[in-house]
Amino acid sequence: MKPRCKNLEWRFMRPLNKKILSQFHRIQDIIDNNDRFLISTHINPDGDAISSVLVFYALLQYKKKTVQICIQDVVPEKFNFLSGVEAIQKAEEMDDLFNPEALVILDSADLNRLGCVKDRIKKNHLVINIDHHASNQRFGNVNVVDDSESSAVEIVYQLTRYMKMPTTPEVATLVYTGIICDTGSFRFPNTSERSLEVCAEMVKSGAVPEYIAEKIYYRMSRQTIKGLASALATVEFHYEGRVCCMYLSYEILKEAEPVDTEGFVDYLMAVDETEVEFFMLEKSPGCFRVSLRSKNTLDVNGVARKFGGGGHVRAAGCTINGNVEEVKFRLLVELGVYLDGK
């Protein structure tokens, strides 16, 4: 079957400006002139983070480079089907004798998001920073940051095309997975014509949507469904129903089998007539990781930044210390300022 457009596979490249193309050229120079690379991404990696890491890993393997991948946290089991995932190491598993010449940081707005991996960055390291968060701190020697992109993996994929790496079925699966994870299967406002075209190209290149969806969405463990039930039992509404929130305690998380909480906040977004939703996850006693979502123009990135976090206008996160009532109160007070300003 012939594609609808002879240049379909390149149409997504059109919006790239000269600055980004120049940065791609600098990245190509770094790759061509160095041999040892370390790739990392943010703590609690999601589908976009993992896919970005693995596509860049494939690119460096294609260029015959020595590569290690180091992430602070364990990769969720549902992503174990992705090609190359076995190469991902936790920080404590990394070979201390490995001395990279360059670091590749993906889908991370700032270095603190790397967790303990940040400690491995030395002043003499070249740092490549690729991200799609508006709050990115531009911490790299080379920074490719475009918040108009649906995902970090979409930018990395564009780099692979710039460097003429073939798109194998394995790479296509990675790119498709990263995009559907960060766009909520094309439900979120970061879904664009370009991201849909890229996913169409990935299907053409061997990605199987049904297979990927089955692996990501239909493999919830019993402990995770119990954790979701516990969180939903705490749902509260504030500001006359404009804000919806819930939390999951550390007591549930410390059970023997891990709870995969990615996507829990999406259940709150399904509630009619709410404007803002947030989910508080107690990762350790008195320390909550907060996920914020907005259905309209309210800037939850601005709210998250008040607590040292960040993200996108309609999807952001932060970490706040305190008991659940204290954390909830602080968030509601800050959200009230934004809601009153509407």
N, C-alpha and C positions, 0 to 999 in steps of 0.2 A: 504494500500500500504506500503510495507516494505521499509525502507530507503536504499539508495545505499550502505551505509557503516554502520556497526553495531555501530560504535563509532562516527558517524557524529556529534552528539551533543557535543562531547568533542574534536573534532579535532582542534577547534579554540583555545583550551587551550594550545596546545603543545608549541607554541613559548614563553609562559610565563617563564621567568627565575626565578631562586631561590630567587632573591632579591624581585621581585614582589610578589611571593608566600609568602615570609616572611612578606611583608607589609600587604597582605591580612589577615594573621594570627594576626597581630597587630590590624588591624581594627576589626576583630572578637572579640578580647579581649576587645576593647573599647566598642563595642556594648553590649557584654555580661555583662560588669561590670558597665554600666551607664544606666540611665533611661530617661534622658531628652536631646533631640537633636534639634538643629536648622540647617536647610538645606538652602543653598543659592547658587546663581550662578551670572553670570555677568549681567551688565546693558544691556538693549535692548536684552532680551533673545531670542535666536533662537530655532529651533526645537531640536537640540542636547542638549542644556542647559535645556530646559523644560523637555524633556524626561528623561535626567539623574536624575534631581531632583525628578521626579515622580517615577522612578524605585527605587531610594534609599529610598524614602518615603514608597513605598510598602514593601521593605525589613525591614525597622524599624517597620512598622505595623505588619509584619509577626512575628517579634521578641517581639511584645507586648510592644513597647516603646512609650513614650509620645513625639510627634513630632510637630514642627511648621516649616512652609516653609515661608521664607521672601525674597522677591526680590524687588529691587528698582522700577522697571518699570512694567507697565501693560503687561500681557501676550497677544500677538496678538490673535484676535478672532478666527482665523482659527485653533488654537490649543485647542479650548474649547471642542472638542470631546474626548480629552484624559482623561483616567480614573485618578481621583484624582486631576484634575486641580482646582477644587473648593477649595482645601485646600491651594492654593497659596495665600499669603497675600502680599500686598504692605507694605513697611517699616512703613508707618505712621499708618497702621491698626494693627500692631502687638501688642500683649499684653505686656505692659511694665513690668508686674509682672512675666512674664515667664523667668525663670533663667536656661538656658541650661547648662548641664555639658560638652557637646561636640558640636562642630560645624562641619558641613560637607560642604565643598566648592567644587563645581563641575564646570568643564569646564572654569576655570578662571586662567589665567596665573599669575596674581598677585592680591593682596588684593584691590588695587585701583579700579580694575574692578568691585568690588561689589557696588561701589557708596556709598550711605549713610549707607548701611548695615554694612560696615566696622566699623562704630562707635560702633556697638554692640559687637565687639570682645574684650574680656577681657584677661588679662595676664594669668589668671588661667584656661581659657578654653582649652580643648583638641581640636586640629584642624586636621581634616582629609581632605587632599587635593588630589583630583583625577582629572587628566587632560591629554590631549593629545597634548598640545602645546609645541614646542621646547623651547619657551621663558619663560616657567614656572619658577617662582622664588623659588620653594621648601619652601614655607612659613609655612607648616604644621608640626605638631608633627609626622604625618605619611604622606608620599608623595608617591602616585602611579602616576607616570608621564611616559607616553610611547608615544612618537610622531610617532611611527610606526602604531598606532591604527587609524582607520578611524574616530573615534569619542569618546567622553567621555562616552557616553552611552554604547558603546561596552565594555569598561573596567568595568563599573558598572555591566553590565550583567554578565561578568565573575566572579565578586565578588559574585553575587547572586547564581551562580552555585557552587562556592566554599563553600558557606554557606548553600547549599542544599535547597534553596527556590524554590518551584515549579514555573514553567513558565506558568502562566495562559494566556488565550487569551488577557486579558487586558495588562499584562506585555509584551507579545509578540508584541502587537500593539505599545506600547511605544518604545521598542527597535528598531523595524523596522522603525518607524517614525524618531527617532533620527539619525539612520544611513543614511537613504535616504536624509534627510535634509543636513547633513554635507558632503555627497559624491555627492550632486547634482544629486540624482537618479542614482548613479554609473557612473557619467560622469567625476568626478574629480580624480586626480592622487592618492588621499588617498584611493581609492577603492582597496581592496585587495581580494585575494582568501578567506581569513578568514572572511572578512566582508560579502562577498556574501554567504558563508556557514552559517553564523549566521542568515542572513536574510531568507535563505531557512528554517532554523530551526524554525524561528519565524512564517513563513507561516504554517509550519507543526503544530505549537502550537496554531494557531488560528488567526494570523494576516491576514487581507484581503487587499492585495495590491491595488485593484481597489477602495475600500472604503477609504483607507488612502489617495491615490492620489487625489480623488475627494475632500476630505476635505482640503487638503493643497494647491493644484494647481488650483482648479476651483472655488474658492470662493473670487475672487478679488472684492473689493467694487468699487463703481463708483468713489469715491474720490481717491482711489488708482490708478485706471487706468488713471484718469486725472492727478494725480501726476507724473505717469510714462511718460505720454505724454509731460508734462512740462519739465521733466528732459531730455528726448530724444531730445527736441528742442534746448538744450544747447550743444549738442555733438560737440567736437573739436578733431582734430588730430594734433599730434606734432611729431617731429623727423622723418619726412618723412613717417608718417603713422604708426610708430612703437608703438606709445602711443596714446591711446584713452581715453577721459575723459568726464564727464558731472557732473552737480550739480543740487540740488533741494534747493530752497530758503526757508527760514523760513516763508515767506509770504504764501506759499502754505501749509506748515505744520500746521499753526495756524488756518486753516479752522475748522469748527465745527466738521466734521467727520474726524477721524484719517487716516493718510496715512501709509500703511504698506510697507516700502521700502525694506524689506528683499528680496534679489534676483534681485534688480534693476541692480547691477553691472554685473550680468550674461548676460544681454542684450548686453553689450559692448563686452563681450567675444565672442559673436557670429560673430563679425566683422572679416572678412578675413584679414590675413596678419598683424594684430596687435600682439604685443608681451606683452604689459603691458596695463592694464586698471585700471582706478580709478574713483570712484564715491564720490562726496563731498556732504554731507547732512548737511545743516545748522540747527542744533538742537535748537539753540537759537541765537539771533542776534550776529553775529561775532564769532560764535563757530561752527566749522565744524567737523563732524565725517566722517572720510575718510575710504573707503573700497578699498583695492588694490588687484589686481589679476595679475598673470603671467601665460602665456601659455608655458613658457620654463623654463630654469634653472635660470633666473634672480631672485634674492632673495628679494622679496618684504617684507619679514620679517625684513631684514636688513634695508630697507628704512623706514619702520614703526617705528623701534626702534630709529631711528634718531630723531623722534618726540615724543618719550615716549610711543610708542605703541608696537605692536608685533603680533605674530600669527604663521603662517606656512611659509615655503619658497615660496609657490605659492599662498597663501591667507593670508592677514594680514590687520590690521587696526590701526588707531591712531586718535587722536583729535588734531586739530590745530586751533588756534585763529587768526582772521584777516578777511578782506573782501575776497570775492571769488577770486579776481584777485591775491591778495597776497598769499593766500593759494595755489592756482594753481601754481603760479610762484615758490614757495618754493619746492613744490613736483616735478615739472619739472626739476629744477636745480639738486635736489638729484638723480632723475631718470637718468638724463644725465650722472652723474658720473658712475652709474652702466652700462648704455648702452655703454659708451665709453670703459669700461673695458672688454667688450665681444670680 
